[in-house]
Amino acid sequence: MRLELSRFVENDLEAIADFIAEENPERAVVFVRRIWREVLRIAQQPYLFQLRPEIGDNARLAVVSRYVILFRVVSGAVRIERVVYGGRDLPQLFQGPESAPSEPPAGA
């Protein structure tokens, strides 16, 4: 399937990398690569991941350690909405692009 990224994904990954790099810069690079591998797997087989209606319409998620990749399948594309720490308010973060805040929350 075609892969689309929301406008938040780049900032999300940078925030995760920065947070991990404070303690271990090499680990930050390895971890972000691990997330990207999972994103590519999601794009290939998005229906392996259960719908999560408690998070949002058509919401699905993949877990990578303590982080989650929030995504949905729409119009023949896999759209990655956010990549965030799993303990955050996931329904709030899973808003559509037209209702999402202009800047993502800082931190991981």
N, C-alpha and C positions, 0 to 999 in steps of 0.2 A: 504494500500500500504506500501511497504517497505520504511523506512525513512533513508536517508543518509544526513550527514552533511559535508559541505566543511571544509577544514582545517582552515578557517577563523572564523567559528561560535563561537568556544570557546573564542577566543580573543575578538570578538565583544561583547559577553555577559559580559566578565570580564570588558571591557572598559565602558560599560553601567552601570554596577553595581558600579564600582569605581566612576564614575561621579556622580551618584545619592547619593552614600554613603558619599560624601563630605558634603552634607547637612543633609542626613537622612539615616543612615545605615539600619534601619529596613525597610524603604520604598524600598531600593535597593533590598533586599531579596524578598519582596512581588512582586515587579515589574518583576524581572527575572523569578519568578515562573509563573507570568501571561504570559510572553512571551512563556515559555515552554508549558503552556496549549494551547496556540494558535498554536504552532508548532505541537502538537499532533492532534489538530483539522484539521490542514492543511493535515497531513498525512492521516487522515480518509476521507476527502472530498476535495481533491485538486482542483477539477473542479468547485467548488463554486466560485473560484477566477478568474477574467477575465485575459485573456492574455494581456500583456502590451508590444507590439512590440517596442514602443518608448524607452523602457529600454534595451531590448535585445531579442535574439532568445528564444522563449518559456518562456519568463519571466512572472512571476505572482508575486503578492505581497499581503501581508496582513498587515493591519495597527493596531498597538497597541500603542495608545496614539500618541506621536510624532515620534515614531519609526516604521520602516517597516521591515518585514521579506521577503526577496527576495528569490524566489524559482522557480524551474522548475520541470516538470514531464518528466522523461526520462527512457526508458526501464523498465517500470513498477515500478519505484521508484520515490518518492518525494525527491528531492535534495534541501536542504536548502543551499543557497549560501552565504547569508550575513544577518545579523541583525544589522541595522544601523539607525541613526537619519535620518528622512525622508527628511531633507533639503539638504542632501549631493548629490553629482553627482552620481545618481543611475546607469545610463548606464555604467559609468566607473567602478563602483563596481561590476557590474554583469558580469564580464568577466568569461570565462571558466577557469577551473583549469590549463590548459596548458599555457594560456596567462596571468594569474593573477600574480601580483607582489608577491615576496617571503614573504613579510610581509605586513599585512593590515595597513592602515593608523591608527594612534593613535587617541584616543579621541572618543567622542560620538556624 
